[in-house]
Amino acid sequence: MYEKDYNTKLGILLKDVNKSLDKNFKYFCHLVKKDLRDGYDYVIAITGYPGVGKSQLGAIFDGQIDEAATLNKNICFIPTSKEIEKRYMSLPIYSPFHIDEASRGLHKHKWYDKVQQKLNLLFDTERENHYLCTIVIMPRFQNFTENFRNFRIKYWINILERGLGVVYKRDEDKDAKDPWHIEENYKLKEKKWYGKRIFERSLPDIVRKEQLTKNYWFYFKIPEIPKEIWAVYQELKKKSREFKEPELDIESYRERLDREKIDRWNKIKELKNEGMSHVEIGAVMGISAETIRRHLRQMEAYERMKGKTPIPAAEEVNNIFNQEKHDKVKEVPEEFNNL
């Protein structure tokens, strides 16, 4: 019944939906597309309670990033490490890669840790000339590991209730202990409520408090996907559960130690690529400069053991704040500037 629609381009399926999209959201998607073509890969987190429309927003985002994206090709309904790698490698450059959490969200063995570990590995080893916009759907932002949350996720979209999302930007200051300022923002909001109890807080009041936080960017309305298209999405999700036996991504003690070591190495590599000294890296990570040197020697030995030649980090240009790089972006919605 739905076979015809599985591979129909989202640009066609969501043609009417796209007409009603918020201008700020469309411009946001435009910036993401431009940065992909400038050589940046993106990770965008979408969070919110079950049933608020996280998956629907993900599908809309897919179509905005690439009109040729499809429900069958660009969405991973069984997010195991093997399926993640298979789907990641099959997508062409500049594609959206939508990882749905619904089929695994209630499992107790922390599948999302394995998913993030696999994504980190793919970003480190396969990202060159394979720039993707990865959209990861998770009920709760704190479920992401610290390293993945702070060094991979560029933008965070939280859906407050069905039809209303808020976009946050990561703090790019290298000295920020938590680039999302979660605890700091929470304390700020609590102070601004002046003792008002939770059941007394209206949605407009909640949005106004979010606008006071450091990472707030803009809010936008989310249109509904037509029921017949959403039925195709649900059917694909059901088929994924029926015809694929997912491997249990249960993390052993040894695997956890290896993952933590790789996460630590990745963090050191990122900080070193930012130009920080061993002493500065040690201060950020809470360990000595000598320990940082030891880790770097281990990383170099590990790369030699795998037969890899260390490649110097490419010079990165900040395409968001470099106005010269954005000369072609002439028309900016006036509402966007007032956010």
Backbone torsions as a table, in degrees:
resi	resn	phi	psi	omega
1	MET	NA	-41.2	-175.7
2	TYR	-102.9	0.1	-172.2
3	GLU	-55.6	-36.9	-178.2
4	LYS	-63.1	-33.7	-174.5
5	ASP	-87.6	-13.3	-177.2
6	TYR	-56.9	-40.4	-175.1
7	ASN	-110.6	16.5	174.5
8	THR	-73.9	135.7	-177.2
9	LYS	-62.8	138.0	-179.4
10	LEU	-65.4	-27.2	175.9
11	GLY	-60.1	-29.6	178.0
12	ILE	-86.3	-46.4	-177.6
13	LEU	-61.4	-38.4	-174.3
14	LEU	-105.3	26.0	-176.9
15	LYS	-58.4	-46.2	-179.6
16	ASP	-70.2	-36.6	178.8
17	VAL	-63.0	-42.3	-177.3
18	ASN	-61.7	-28.6	-179.7
19	LYS	-67.1	-25.9	-176.7
20	SER	-102.7	10.9	-178.7
21	LEU	-70.5	146.0	176.9
22	ASP	-59.7	136.7	-178.1
23	LYS	-61.5	-38.7	-179.8
24	ASN	-66.0	-40.2	178.2
25	PHE	-64.4	-40.9	179.1
26	LYS	-65.1	-38.6	178.2
27	TYR	-68.7	-37.5	174.5
28	PHE	-57.2	-46.9	178.2
29	CYS	-61.9	-36.6	177.5
30	HIS	-61.4	-43.3	178.8
31	LEU	-63.8	-40.7	178.6
32	VAL	-62.3	-45.7	179.1
33	LYS	-60.3	-40.9	-179.4
34	LYS	-66.0	-43.6	-179.6
35	ASP	-66.5	-34.1	175.5
36	LEU	-58.6	-42.9	-178.3
37	ARG	-76.8	-13.0	173.8
38	ASP	-90.8	5.4	174.9
39	GLY	96.1	24.7	177.7
40	TYR	-114.2	136.7	170.4
41	ASP	-98.3	150.6	-171.7
42	TYR	-121.0	144.3	166.4
43	VAL	-125.2	123.6	179.8
44	ILE	-121.2	126.1	179.7
45	ALA	-96.0	136.3	172.9
46	ILE	-120.0	120.9	-177.1
47	THR	-125.2	167.1	179.0
48	GLY	151.2	163.5	-179.4
49	TYR	-66.3	157.1	177.6
50	PRO	-56.5	136.1	175.3
51	GLY	89.8	0.4	-178.6
52	VAL	-85.8	-8.9	176.3
53	GLY	106.3	29.0	179.3
54	LYS	-62.9	-47.0	-178.2
55	SER	-66.7	-36.8	178.0
56	GLN	-64.1	-44.0	177.7
57	LEU	-62.7	-39.4	177.6
58	GLY	-58.7	-42.6	179.3
59	ALA	-66.2	-39.9	176.7
60	ILE	-62.4	-42.6	179.3
61	PHE	-62.3	-42.0	178.0
62	ASP	-53.6	-47.8	-177.7
63	GLY	-67.2	-29.3	178.0
64	GLN	-73.8	-36.9	-180.0
65	ILE	-72.4	-37.7	-179.9
66	ASP	-150.4	111.3	-178.8
67	GLU	-62.5	-21.5	-179.4
68	ALA	-86.2	-2.1	178.7
69	ALA	-64.2	150.7	179.0
70	THR	-130.8	160.3	177.4
71	LEU	-63.4	-34.5	-176.1
72	ASN	-79.0	-35.3	-172.4
73	LYS	-89.9	-38.6	-168.3
74	ASN	-100.8	-5.8	-178.2
75	ILE	-112.1	131.5	178.2
76	CYS	-103.6	108.1	-176.7
77	PHE	-87.1	-21.1	176.4
78	ILE	-117.3	87.2	-172.3
79	PRO	-80.7	66.8	170.8
80	THR	-92.1	165.7	-177.3
81	SER	-61.6	-36.9	-179.9
82	LYS	-69.1	-43.4	-179.6
83	GLU	-67.2	-36.6	178.1
84	ILE	-59.0	-49.7	-177.7
85	GLU	-64.1	-42.6	-179.3
86	LYS	-60.4	-47.4	-177.7
87	ARG	-70.8	-40.3	179.8
88	TYR	-58.2	-46.5	-176.1
89	MET	-72.6	-20.5	-176.8
90	SER	-87.0	-15.4	-175.6
91	LEU	-84.9	141.2	176.8
92	PRO	-73.8	164.9	-179.4
93	ILE	-58.1	145.5	178.0
94	TYR	71.7	15.4	-179.4
95	SER	-84.4	156.7	168.1
96	PRO	-83.2	141.0	177.8
97	PHE	-123.3	102.9	-170.5
98	HIS	-100.0	116.4	-179.6
99	ILE	-106.4	110.8	-177.2
100	ASP	-88.7	140.9	-176.7
101	GLU	-99.8	-7.2	-167.2
102	ALA	-60.0	-39.7	-174.4
103	SER	-75.9	-13.3	-178.6
104	ARG	-124.4	-3.1	-168.7
105	GLY	-59.5	-27.0	-175.8
106	LEU	-98.8	0.4	179.8
107	HIS	-71.6	151.2	-172.4
108	LYS	-98.4	-1.6	-174.0
109	HIS	-98.4	23.0	173.1
110	LYS	54.8	53.2	177.6
111	TRP	-56.8	-30.7	-175.5
112	TYR	-66.4	-26.7	174.6
113	ASP	-63.5	-43.2	179.6
114	LYS	-67.6	-38.6	178.5
115	VAL	-61.4	-46.4	-179.5
116	GLN	-66.5	-36.2	177.3
117	GLN	-63.1	-43.6	179.6
118	LYS	-66.1	-41.3	178.6
119	LEU	-62.9	-43.0	177.5
120	ASN	-56.9	-43.8	-179.9
121	LEU	-63.9	-44.2	-179.5
122	LEU	-66.2	-41.0	178.8
123	PHE	-62.8	-36.7	-177.6
124	ASP	-75.5	-34.1	-171.6
125	THR	-106.1	-23.4	-171.9
126	GLU	-121.1	2.5	-171.1
127	ARG	-71.4	-27.5	-175.6
128	GLU	-60.5	121.6	-178.5
129	ASN	60.4	24.1	177.4
130	HIS	-141.7	51.6	-172.3
131	TYR	-77.1	120.6	-179.0
132	LEU	-122.5	156.6	170.4
133	CYS	-101.4	104.3	-177.0
134	THR	-91.9	123.3	-179.5
135	ILE	-109.8	112.1	-176.9
136	VAL	-108.8	123.7	-178.3
137	ILE	-100.2	127.2	-176.5
138	MET	-145.3	137.3	179.7
139	PRO	-60.6	-38.2	-172.0
140	ARG	-131.7	130.9	-176.3
141	PHE	-62.2	-36.0	-178.4
142	GLN	-70.4	-7.5	175.7
143	ASN	-73.0	-18.4	174.1
144	PHE	-72.1	144.3	177.3
145	THR	-65.9	156.6	-176.4
146	GLU	-57.4	-45.5	-177.8
147	ASN	-66.4	-43.5	-179.4
148	PHE	-66.0	-41.9	-178.2
149	ARG	-65.4	-41.4	-172.3
150	ASN	-89.4	-23.7	-174.6
151	PHE	-117.7	-12.9	-179.8
152	ARG	-108.8	-43.8	-174.9
153	ILE	-75.5	122.3	-178.3
154	LYS	-91.4	-43.4	-179.9
155	TYR	-130.7	147.7	179.9
156	TRP	-125.3	123.5	176.2
157	ILE	-110.9	117.6	176.8
158	ASN	-109.3	128.1	179.1
159	ILE	-92.2	111.4	-178.0
160	LEU	-69.2	-44.1	174.1
161	GLU	-156.5	167.2	-176.5
162	ARG	-53.8	122.9	177.6
163	GLY	97.0	-0.9	-177.9
164	LEU	-141.2	119.1	-179.7
165	GLY	-121.3	153.4	177.4
166	VAL	-124.0	133.6	-178.4
167	VAL	-105.6	133.7	178.4
168	TYR	-122.0	145.3	178.1
169	LYS	-107.5	142.6	176.3
170	ARG	-69.6	140.1	175.0
171	ASP	-74.6	118.9	-176.4
172	GLU	-87.4	2.0	177.8
173	ASP	-64.3	123.1	-176.1
174	LYS	-63.7	-21.0	-177.4
175	ASP	-90.9	-0.3	-179.8
176	ALA	-72.8	120.1	179.3
177	LYS	-64.8	-43.2	174.3
178	ASP	-125.1	104.3	-177.1
179	PRO	-64.7	-8.6	177.2
180	TRP	-102.7	-7.7	175.3
181	HIS	50.1	43.8	-172.9
182	ILE	-61.7	-53.2	-178.5
183	GLU	-66.0	-42.0	-179.2
184	GLU	-62.5	-43.7	179.9
185	ASN	-66.7	-37.7	179.8
186	TYR	-64.1	-44.5	178.9
187	LYS	-62.7	-38.3	178.5
188	LEU	-62.5	-45.0	-178.9
189	LYS	-66.4	-41.9	179.3
190	GLU	-59.8	-39.7	179.7
191	LYS	-65.4	-38.0	-176.8
192	LYS	-76.0	-15.1	179.0
193	TRP	-76.7	-15.2	177.9
194	TYR	51.1	43.2	175.2
195	GLY	82.2	0.3	179.5
196	LYS	-64.1	129.9	-177.3
197	ARG	-74.6	160.7	-171.3
198	ILE	-58.8	-44.2	-176.6
199	PHE	-70.2	-11.1	179.1
200	GLU	-90.8	-5.3	-174.6
201	ARG	-89.4	119.2	179.2
202	SER	-85.5	163.1	179.7
203	LEU	-61.1	-44.9	176.8
204	PRO	-58.9	-37.3	177.5
205	ASP	-64.5	-41.1	-179.6
206	ILE	-62.4	-43.6	179.5
207	VAL	-62.4	-42.8	179.7
208	ARG	-62.0	-36.5	178.3
209	LYS	-70.1	-37.4	177.6
210	GLU	-63.7	-33.3	179.7
211	GLN	-65.9	-17.3	179.0
212	LEU	-83.8	-14.9	-174.7
213	THR	-75.7	158.6	-174.0
214	LYS	-66.0	-34.6	-172.3
215	ASN	-94.6	-4.0	-178.2
216	TYR	-59.1	137.5	176.0
217	TRP	-117.9	-63.8	177.3
218	PHE	-160.9	163.3	172.6
219	TYR	-115.2	160.1	-177.3
220	PHE	-154.7	156.7	177.2
221	LYS	-89.3	142.8	-176.6
222	ILE	-112.2	116.7	179.2
223	PRO	-74.1	157.3	177.7
224	GLU	-78.0	142.1	171.6
225	ILE	-79.8	138.8	178.0
226	PRO	-53.2	142.6	-174.1
227	LYS	-57.6	-37.6	-177.5
228	GLU	-68.2	-32.7	177.6
229	ILE	-75.5	-39.4	177.6
230	TRP	-64.1	-31.6	176.5
231	ALA	-63.5	-36.1	176.6
232	VAL	-64.1	-43.8	178.3
233	TYR	-58.2	-48.3	-178.7
234	GLN	-65.1	-36.2	178.7
235	GLU	-66.1	-41.6	177.1
236	LEU	-63.3	-40.6	178.1
237	LYS	-62.0	-42.2	179.6
238	LYS	-65.2	-43.6	179.1
239	LYS	-62.5	-37.0	179.2
240	SER	-61.0	-39.3	179.6
241	ARG	-72.5	-33.5	-175.5
242	GLU	-77.1	-40.5	-168.8
243	PHE	-104.5	-2.7	177.7
244	LYS	-125.2	126.4	176.6
245	GLU	-90.5	103.0	-175.5
246	PRO	-68.0	136.8	174.2
247	GLU	-70.7	147.1	179.1
248	LEU	-81.6	110.8	-179.2
249	ASP	-82.4	57.2	179.8
250	ILE	-81.2	127.9	-174.1
251	GLU	-91.6	120.1	176.8
252	SER	-77.3	169.0	179.5
253	TYR	-60.8	-43.2	-179.4
254	ARG	-65.1	-41.5	178.8
255	GLU	-63.6	-37.7	178.9
256	ARG	-64.5	-42.2	177.6
257	LEU	-61.9	-42.6	179.0
258	ASP	-64.0	-41.7	179.8
259	ARG	-63.2	-44.6	-179.7
260	GLU	-63.5	-36.1	178.2
261	LYS	-65.5	-45.2	179.6
262	ILE	-63.9	-41.4	178.1
263	ASP	-60.5	-41.6	179.7
264	ARG	-65.1	-43.0	178.2
265	TRP	-62.6	-43.2	179.8
266	ASN	-61.9	-38.6	179.7
267	LYS	-67.2	-42.7	177.5
268	ILE	-61.1	-43.4	179.9
269	LYS	-61.3	-43.9	179.9
270	GLU	-62.8	-44.2	-178.8
271	LEU	-66.9	-38.3	178.6
272	LYS	-66.1	-38.7	177.7
273	ASN	-66.1	-21.8	176.5
274	GLU	-80.7	-3.0	176.8
275	GLY	93.4	11.8	-178.6
276	MET	-78.8	146.9	177.7
277	SER	-79.3	169.6	178.6
278	HIS	-60.1	-39.8	180.0
279	VAL	-64.7	-42.5	-179.7
280	GLU	-66.8	-41.6	178.1
281	ILE	-62.0	-44.5	179.2
282	GLY	-60.2	-38.1	179.1
283	ALA	-65.6	-40.7	179.4
284	VAL	-66.3	-40.4	-174.5
285	MET	-92.3	-6.1	177.0
286	GLY	76.3	28.1	177.5
287	ILE	-133.2	170.0	-175.1
288	SER	-77.3	160.2	177.5
289	ALA	-64.1	-34.2	178.5
290	GLU	-64.9	-37.6	176.6
291	THR	-65.0	-38.0	176.5
292	ILE	-61.4	-44.4	179.1
293	ARG	-61.7	-40.0	180.0
294	ARG	-64.3	-42.7	177.9
295	HIS	-62.0	-41.4	179.9
296	LEU	-63.8	-38.5	176.7
297	ARG	-65.7	-39.6	177.7
298	GLN	-64.8	-40.3	178.7
299	MET	-62.3	-43.5	179.8
300	GLU	-64.5	-41.2	178.5
301	ALA	-66.1	-37.7	179.8
302	TYR	-64.7	-41.1	178.9
303	GLU	-66.6	-39.3	177.3
304	ARG	-65.2	-39.6	-179.6
305	MET	-62.3	-36.0	178.6
306	LYS	-82.3	-0.9	179.2
307	GLY	80.4	21.0	-179.9
308	LYS	-100.1	142.5	173.5
309	THR	-96.0	122.3	-179.8
310	PRO	-55.7	132.3	-178.2
311	ILE	-108.5	126.4	179.2
312	PRO	-58.5	143.3	179.5
313	ALA	-65.1	133.2	179.5
314	ALA	-70.2	147.1	177.8
315	GLU	-67.6	127.6	-178.6
316	GLU	-103.4	140.8	177.9
317	VAL	-110.5	131.4	-179.8
318	ASN	-74.8	100.0	-175.0
319	ASN	-79.1	-11.3	179.7
320	ILE	-82.1	-43.7	-174.9
321	PHE	-98.7	-5.7	178.8
322	ASN	-88.3	97.3	-175.0
323	GLN	-61.2	-31.6	-178.3
324	GLU	-61.5	-33.6	180.0
325	LYS	-74.6	-14.8	-175.5
326	HIS	-109.1	21.6	-178.0
327	ASP	-60.0	-28.6	-177.5
328	LYS	-76.7	-16.5	179.6
329	VAL	-87.4	93.3	-172.8
330	LYS	-94.1	-41.3	-172.6
331	GLU	-97.6	108.7	177.9
332	VAL	-113.1	123.9	-179.9
333	PRO	-55.9	137.0	-177.7
334	GLU	-60.5	-35.5	-179.8
335	GLU	-62.8	-33.2	-177.1
336	PHE	-64.6	-38.4	-178.6
337	ASN	-70.8	-22.3	-177.3
338	ASN	-90.1	-1.3	-177.3
339	LEU	-71.6	NA	NA
